[in-house]
Amino acid sequence: MLWPGSDNQGNLYDEVKATFRMAEKEAFTTIEGKADRTVEKAHGRVEIREYWTISDPAILEYLDPEKRWKGLQGIGMVRAERRMDQEITKETRYFLLSFSSVKTFAYAVRSRLSD
């Protein structure tokens, strides 16, 4: 299951964002993460998506100490860049995951976008 992170989840959303910011700042040396990347070309545009997952039990415990998110096994971040002609748009989204695989995460995000 893929739960999109949003502001309506309050502090959890902010904490997930902060966790990924810290991990990126430290080049994932102190927080272990998995990464994947896809490039799709269609209809005159190029879409580049970079995916990261973090499934460290200590981090998940910190993010959800009260176990409100049953089945939480990871957090995910996807950074998408779309290029069409001279226009480039970028978007970053965060997710709560009921799995830990970055490949599964990438597939789930792509499948969800094509629905």
Backbone as a ProteinNet text record, in pm:
[ID]
protein_1_A
[PRIMARY]
MLWPGSDNQGNLYDEVKATFRMAEKEAFTTIEGKADRTVEKAHGRVEIREYWTISDPAILEYLDPEKRWKGLQGIGMVRAERRMDQEITKETRYFLLSFSSVKTFAYAVRSRLSD
[TERTIARY]
84.5	0	89	45.1	117.6	29.7	73.9	-2.4	67.8	4.4	72.2	82.4	199.5	217.7	158.5	99.2	45.3	44.2	18.3	17.6	-88.8	-192.6	-297.4	-251.9	-130.6	-77.2	15	11.6	80.2	227.8	267.9	409.6	474.4	400.5	458.7	510.3	431.2	473.4	602.3	604.9	723.7	844.6	823.2	932.9	986	898.2	942.5	1027	978.8	1056.5	1192.3	1194	1319.3	1414.7	1359.8	1443.6	1512.8	1439	1501.4	1599.6	1568.1	1662.6	1794.2	1785.2	1906	1982.9	1911.5	1977	2049.4	1984.4	2047.9	2168.4	2153.6	2263.2	2387.1	2364	2474.3	2503.5	2448.2	2470.1	2436.7	2334.7	2287.4	2398.4	2490.2	2596.7	2554.8	2470.8	2426.9	2286.7	2211.1	2078.1	2082.9	2064.3	2071.8	1943.8	1960.3	1846.3	1876.1	1771.4	1782.5	1733.5	1790.7	1754.4	1731	1650.1	1622.8	1592.3	1600.9	1577.8	1514.9	1416	1356.5	1355.7	1366	1355.8	1256.4	1153.5	1051.1	1039.2	1032.5	1016.8	888.5	797.2	671.3	602.5	530.9	447.5	526.1	649.6	730.8	784.4	780.9	833.8	922.2	1007	1093.8	1059.8	1039.2	1013.9	1122.8	1189.5	1294.5	1242.7	1241.5	1196.7	1308.6	1336.7	1433.4	1357.8	1379.3	1306.6	1404.5	1364	1441.7	1347.3	1393.8	1319.3	1412.5	1353.4	1424.2	1336.8	1397.9	1320.2	1388.5	1478.2	1547.6	1445.5	1439	1340.1	1348.9	1468.5	1482.9	1420.7	1437.2	1378.8	1227.2	1177.7	1032.5	972.1	1042.4	996.4	992.3	1092.8	1096.6	979.3	953	847.1	707.5	690.6	558.5	567.3	605.1	625.9	498.2	383.5	256.6	195.1	264.4	218.6	79.3	58.1	-69.9	-81.7	30.6	30.1	59.6	-44.1	-29.9	31.2	129.8	193.4	301.4	337.6	442.1	575	630.3	758.5	864	824.7	921.9	861.3	948.7	905.9	970.9	904.4	955.8	950.1	1041.2	1043.6	1064.4	987.5	1008.8	1024.8	1127.6	1153.2	1134.8	1037.2	1005.9	1043.6	1102.4	1136	1075.9	996.8	935.1	991.8	1034.8	1090.9	1007.7	952.8	875.5	914.4	968.9	1025.1	1127.4	1110	1203.3	1153.5	1038.4	979.7	1021.6	1065.7	1104.2	1024.7	956.7	885.9	943.6	945.6	998.8	898.6	893.1	801.2	863.1	847	892.9	773	754.7	644.3	697.9	626.6	667.4	555.9	595.7	499.3	532.6	428.5	442.7	420.2	504	501.1	471.7	396.9	373	467.8	575.1	680.4	809.9	922.9	1049.9	1127.2	1087.6	1161.9	1149.2	1262.4	1260.6	1205.3	1227.5	1172	1019.7	967.2	822.1	765.8	835.9	794.4	788.8	893.8	897.3	781.1	757.5	647.6	513.4	494.2	367.5	341.9	444.7	427.4	391.6	462.9	434.2	294.2	254.4	120.3	11.9	34.8	-62.3	-78.4	30.3	23.4	-50.8	-48.7	-113.4	-260.4	-308.5	-450.7	-540.7
-117	0	123.2	224.4	349.9	460	527.1	637.4	766.4	852.8	978.6	1067.2	1117.3	1210.4	1344.7	1410.1	1542.9	1622.8	1749.4	1837.7	1799.9	1726.5	1693	1587.8	1535.6	1442.2	1513.2	1645.5	1727.4	1700.9	1675	1660	1543.6	1437.1	1321.5	1361.8	1437	1484	1566.1	1659.5	1742.6	1658.9	1559.6	1473.1	1386.3	1337.5	1257.5	1344.4	1465.6	1558.2	1586.8	1614.6	1645.4	1526.1	1406.5	1285.7	1272.9	1293.5	1284.8	1399.3	1518.7	1630.5	1599.4	1545	1510	1399.2	1298	1187.2	1236.9	1324.4	1378.6	1464.8	1548.8	1636.7	1555.7	1439.8	1353.4	1243.5	1260.1	1165.2	1021.5	1005.9	875.1	794.6	864.9	794.6	754	834.9	799.5	739.9	764.6	705.3	623.9	493.1	407.9	418.3	441.2	448.7	372	337.8	271.5	369.8	362.4	456.7	384.8	448.5	399.9	522.3	504.8	616.8	563	635.6	598.1	720	694	798	748	827.4	790.6	901.5	860.6	956.5	920.6	1018.1	995.8	1128.9	1136.4	1252.8	1384.1	1381.2	1501.8	1550.3	1465.2	1507.3	1397.5	1439.2	1346.3	1360.3	1246.8	1247.3	1166.9	1231.6	1167.7	1159.9	1040.1	1023.6	956.3	1013.3	954.9	916.6	794.8	738.6	702.4	727.4	685.1	622.9	520.6	464	451.9	466.5	445.6	350.8	242.7	145	106.9	189.7	165	160.4	48.9	36.6	147.5	194.3	301.5	431.7	460	581.9	570.5	452.8	433.6	444	391.6	402.3	549.3	625.1	767.7	841.7	809.3	877.5	841	717.1	669.4	592.7	660.4	591	530.1	585.5	535.2	427.1	392.8	288.3	319.3	444.4	483.5	436.2	415.2	371.1	222.3	142.1	-3.8	-47.7	-132.3	-184.2	-95.3	12.3	102.1	27.5	16.2	-52	35.7	155.4	243.8	378.4	470.8	600.9	618	692.6	710.6	854.5	888.1	1019.8	1000.5	1073.5	1072.2	1215.9	1236.4	1367.7	1350.4	1421.8	1410.5	1539	1521.8	1635.2	1606.8	1701.2	1686.6	1792.8	1748.7	1841.3	1833.5	1947.3	1955.5	2085.8	2072.5	2188	2255.2	2382.2	2454.1	2462.7	2403.2	2411.3	2291.7	2321.4	2216.8	2239.5	2133.7	2141.1	2034.6	2067.4	1973.7	1960.3	1839.8	1812.5	1706.8	1723.6	1624.6	1583.2	1450.6	1397.9	1295	1281.4	1191.7	1091.7	970.4	863	781.2	723.4	621.2	489	389.6	264.6	143.9	49.9	-77.2	-184	-141.2	-228.6	-149.6	-214	-142.5	-134	-207.7	-215.8	-87.4	-34.1	85.3	52.4	-68	-108.6	-115	-169.8	-175.5	-34.1	52.4	192	259.7	244.2	305.5	255	125.4	67.3	121.8	129.5	177.5	323.2	406.5	547	558.6	487.1	492.2	438.8	331.2	273.5	369.7	434.8	529.7	649.5	693.5	808.5	775.7	648.5	612.9	576.7	571.9	541.1	652.9
0	0	0	-68.8	-83.2	-27.7	78.6	135.2	99.2	22.2	-9.8	112.9	135.4	246.1	208.9	304.7	278.8	408.2	392.5	508.9	611.2	569.5	665.6	766.5	751.2	848.3	947.3	943.4	1042.8	1056	1180.2	1211.7	1138	1112.1	1043.8	906.2	831.3	699.2	710.4	805.1	824.4	864.4	950	994.5	880.6	794.2	678.8	586.2	557	473.8	536.4	666.1	735.4	733.9	745.9	742.5	607.5	499.8	367.4	343.9	392.3	378.7	447.8	569.7	643.7	571.3	525.2	455.8	330.5	254.3	133	168.2	269.1	310.2	346.1	408.9	450.7	348.5	227.4	117.3	157.6	239.2	285.9	355.1	422	494.8	635	701.3	836.1	838	733.9	717.6	589.5	602.7	484.7	403.6	276	185.6	58.2	-9.9	-140.4	-245.2	-365.2	-471.1	-603.4	-685.5	-821.1	-906.4	-1037.2	-1129.2	-1255.8	-1308.8	-1437	-1527.6	-1657	-1758.5	-1862.2	-1886.4	-1983.8	-2087.1	-2212.8	-2322.4	-2396.1	-2405.9	-2476.8	-2501.9	-2610.4	-2642.6	-2638.1	-2684.5	-2691	-2557.7	-2457.9	-2327.5	-2270.1	-2177.7	-2105.2	-1957.2	-1891.8	-1747.5	-1678.7	-1585.8	-1506.7	-1364.1	-1309.6	-1171.1	-1091.9	-976.9	-884.5	-758.4	-712.8	-599.6	-488.7	-364.9	-248.6	-147.8	-80.4	32.1	151.6	268.6	395.1	476.7	525.6	601.9	733.9	780.6	906.7	1020.9	1094.8	1202.9	1308	1338.8	1438.5	1388.7	1262.4	1205.7	1201.1	1160.7	1157	1296.6	1395.4	1534.6	1577.7	1539.8	1572	1506.6	1378.8	1304.6	1354.2	1398.7	1439.6	1571.5	1680.6	1808.4	1865.5	1830.2	1882.7	1793.2	1686.4	1592.1	1535.7	1498.6	1439.1	1294.7	1227.5	1088.1	1083.8	1100.6	1098.4	966.4	973.9	852.9	795	863.6	812.9	807.6	686.4	669.1	603.4	564.9	503.3	471.4	433.9	382.9	246.5	160.3	25.4	-18.9	-108.4	-169.8	-319.1	-398.4	-542.8	-589	-667.6	-727	-878.1	-932.6	-1074.9	-1146.6	-1263.6	-1349.4	-1486.7	-1536.1	-1668.2	-1760.9	-1877.9	-1976.7	-2104.2	-2143.4	-2267.3	-2335	-2454	-2524.4	-2432.7	-2405.2	-2317.8	-2174.3	-2146.6	-2012.6	-1926.8	-1805.8	-1709.7	-1581.7	-1536.1	-1408.2	-1315.9	-1186.8	-1087.6	-973.6	-918.4	-808.8	-718.2	-587.2	-490	-406.4	-390.5	-310.5	-211.6	-101.4	6.1	33.4	73.4	93.2	216.9	275.8	378.9	308.1	337.1	261.6	349.4	292.2	362	307.9	244.8	192	198	173.9	184.4	52.4	-46.8	-173.5	-255.9	-298.1	-382.7	-521	-570.5	-701.4	-694.8	-585.6	-567.6	-557.5	-486	-472.4	-609.1	-688.9	-822	-907.3	-904.1	-981.5	-932.9	-801.3	-745.2	-783.7	-779.6	-816.3	-963.6	-1049.4	-1192.7	-1222.5	-1156.6	-1177.9	-1132.8	-1022	-966.9	-1059.3	-1122	-1211.5	-1340	-1378.6	-1505.9	-1486.8	-1361.9	-1336.4	-1384.4
[MASK]
+++++++++++++++++++++++++++++++++++++++++++++++++++++++++++++++++++++++++++++++++++++++++++++++++++++++++++++++++++

